[in-house]
């Protein structure tokens, strides 16, 4: 493998990882914000059930967060264990 | 405390050609500690004048009992020990990562996969026990149900692994950038994530078990 190709490979990988982290976290952050806003709304409206809402909110947030975590996993694979790097012997 | 690659699990030694990673040793140690602590607490349990540790254990058990009851598992009291053990084990395993030298064993994807296999096995066990083998396994004539079961397991594995791994990675990256004080903040964030992920894993197992047994619709 030529040095230019190795450079090209790392540059492309870095750009793709940065872009996918940004794009992947945008939607998760937006939706989490909506969930939290709705939950706080209901907690302010009905303080008697706020404990149940808080308990469920954490669970739901963690599940919503997992979509962003999947993006992070893909990025980690691309960075540290890229399958194409082994194929081309980088 | 070297580079970022230190947080990936390493092979310690081989048994009959099978590599044994350090995460396996850590998870066995945690299991032994929990088992020993439970036996010790069982022996020293007393009704009058409970000592502080006994109150902590009782509070924990009461918390799990309330959780099971709120989720609709009132008819399934035998699920409480499973959920409590899962919560304690995953909680300790995740919080081990915030200690300076140690790392969380759940950062290894194999440990997370084993835990989710336990969760799937519990779902099948309780489903077959409550509804009968034929009635429960009949739903898998529809292959979509089988696919959803597998994807559920996969998502639980990846969720636990990804959260713990990302927490460790963030702390390692910040440590390599600004060693003095900055990692403390991210360590605190990681502690919250670890505790919540343990809770989420246990609650999801509970929800799947209850939906598999169908006790909620009956009561």
Interface residues (C-beta under 8 A of the other chain):
Chain A: X52 X55 X58 X59 X61 X62 X63 X65 X66 X69 X70 X72 X73 X76 X80
Chain B: X5 X8 X70 X155 X158 X159 X161 X162 X163 X165 X166 X169 X196 X197 X199 X200 X203 X204
